[in-house]
Amino acid sequence: MKKIILLFTAFASITFAQSKDPDLILKNVKQEFNTVKDYAADIKIKVDVKVLKVPETRAKIYFKQPDKIQIESEGFAMIPRKGLDFSPSSLLKDKFSAFYQKEDFVDGIKTAVVKVIPLEDNSNIILSTLWVDQAKNIIRKIESTTKTNGTFTIILSYNSSNKFPLPDSMTFQFDMSRVDLVPNEFNDRIEKKNNKKTLAGLVGKVYITYSNYIVNKGISDSIFKEKK
């Protein structure tokens, strides 16, 4: 009898994990990420953009629920600030409509593909597609189409030894003609050499590696205040 109960429990768990209900899939992702109240980490940023040579940069990132994020860097860094905020709390904070599309694989891992359409008129996002690893309730890939910045893609990789749903690396891919990632002091130099027509079709990539996570140790709100 105990064996039957155990088999039924295992079957129920598998069925639950493979649910095709988009709202349930996203709910599980948010619940998993909500185990992270805050974190700080060192990040290494490598930029691959043909029109600009950028040295590898190191920075510090801070996050606090629900959607506070701060990046500190002493040197120049082309940082996709919106892309760095991969938290489900931020991605799914406004009203949205979601539907399950299909199963797909990301780096050999089975995922559920869920389309998310924001319902708020002031949202810059038109459509987001999320590749969700239901076995771990984490997002492995995001593709978003925006009103002003074109389409960007984020691919997330995780270290199995990390008990929290936080990536150890991220690749952010974007359309050079639409996404403004360059600090103001570099804009003029680039625009003199390249116009929108020249940049059209060019893809930029930013590779980010995370290390030395400090999770749920408490972060002061003063960290997130804008520095004058």
Residue pairs with C-beta under 8 A, 6 or more apart in sequence:
17 134
17 135
18 112
18 134
19 25
19 134
20 100
20 112
21 100
22 98
22 99
22 100
22 114
22 115
23 98
25 100
25 112
25 114
25 132
25 134
26 88
26 92
26 98
26 114
26 116
26 130
26 132
28 134
28 137
29 88
29 130
29 132
29 137
29 138
29 139
30 88
30 89
30 92
31 137
32 136
32 137
32 138
32 165
33 87
33 88
33 89
33 138
33 165
34 65
34 89
35 164
35 165
36 63
36 65
36 164
36 165
36 166
36 215
36 216
37 64
37 65
37 216
38 62
38 63
38 64
38 65
38 215
38 216
38 217
38 218
38 219
39 62
39 63
39 164
39 166
39 213
39 214
39 215
39 216
40 60
40 61
40 62
40 63
40 213
40 214
40 217
40 219
41 60
41 61
41 166
41 210
41 211
41 212
41 213
41 214
42 58
42 59
42 60
42 210
42 211
42 212
43 58
43 59
43 60
43 61
43 71
43 208
43 209
43 210
43 211
44 56
44 57
44 58
44 208
44 209
44 211
45 56
45 57
45 58
45 59
45 77
45 78
45 79
45 206
45 207
45 208
46 56
46 206
46 207
46 208
46 209
47 54
47 57
47 78
47 204
47 205
47 206
47 207
48 204
48 205
48 206
48 207
49 78
49 176
49 202
49 204
49 205
50 202
51 176
51 190
51 193
51 194
51 199
51 202
52 78
52 182
52 186
52 190
54 76
54 77
54 78
55 75
55 76
57 73
57 75
57 76
57 77
58 73
58 75
59 71
59 72
59 73
59 77
59 79
60 71
60 72
60 73
61 69
61 70
61 71
61 72
61 84
61 210
62 68
62 69
62 70
62 71
62 72
62 219
62 223
62 224
63 69
63 70
63 85
63 87
63 219
64 219
64 221
64 223
64 224
65 87
65 89
66 87
66 89
66 90
66 93
67 85
67 87
67 89
67 90
67 93
68 221
68 224
69 81
69 84
69 85
69 224
70 223
70 224
71 77
71 79
71 81
71 84
73 79
76 183
76 186
78 181
78 182
78 183
78 206
79 181
79 206
80 152
80 172
80 174
80 179
80 181
80 206
83 152
83 154
83 170
83 172
83 174
83 206
84 170
84 172
84 208
86 139
86 142
86 154
86 156
86 167
86 170
88 139
91 116
91 128
91 130
91 139
91 142
92 116
94 118
94 119
94 120
94 123
95 118
95 119
95 120
96 116
96 117
96 118
96 119
97 116
97 117
97 119
98 114
98 115
98 116
98 117
99 114
99 115
100 112
100 113
100 114
101 113
101 114
101 115
101 129
102 113
103 110
103 111
103 112
103 113
104 110
104 111
104 113
104 131
105 111
106 131
106 133
106 140
106 141
106 155
107 140
107 157
109 133
109 140
110 133
110 134
110 135
111 131
111 132
111 133
111 134
111 140
111 141
112 131
112 132
112 134
113 129
113 130
113 131
113 132
114 129
114 130
114 132
115 127
115 128
115 129
116 127
116 128
116 129
116 130
117 126
117 127
118 125
118 126
118 128
124 146
124 147
124 148
124 149
125 144
125 145
125 146
125 147
126 145
126 146
126 147
127 144
127 145
128 142
128 143
128 144
128 145
129 142
129 143
129 144
130 139
130 141
130 142
131 139
131 140
131 141
131 142
132 138
132 139
132 140
133 139
133 140
136 158
136 165
137 165
138 156
138 158
138 165
139 156
140 155
140 156
140 157
140 158
141 153
141 154
141 155
141 156
142 153
142 154
142 156
143 151
143 152
143 153
143 154
144 151
144 152
144 153
145 151
146 152
148 178
149 174
149 175
149 178
149 179
149 180
150 174
150 175
150 177
150 178
150 179
151 174
151 175
151 178
152 172
152 173
152 174
152 175
152 179
153 171
153 172
153 173
153 174
154 170
154 171
154 172
154 173
155 170
155 171
155 173
156 167
156 169
156 170
157 167
157 168
157 169
157 170
158 165
158 166
158 167
158 168
159 168
162 168
162 213
164 213
164 215
166 210
166 213
166 215
167 210
168 209
168 210
168 211
169 207
169 208
169 209
169 210
170 207
170 208
170 210
171 205
171 206
171 207
171 208
172 205
172 206
172 207
172 208
173 203
173 204
173 205
174 181
174 203
174 204
174 205
174 206
175 202
175 203
175 204
176 199
176 202
176 203
176 204
177 196
177 199
177 200
177 201
177 202
179 204
180 187
181 204
181 206
182 190
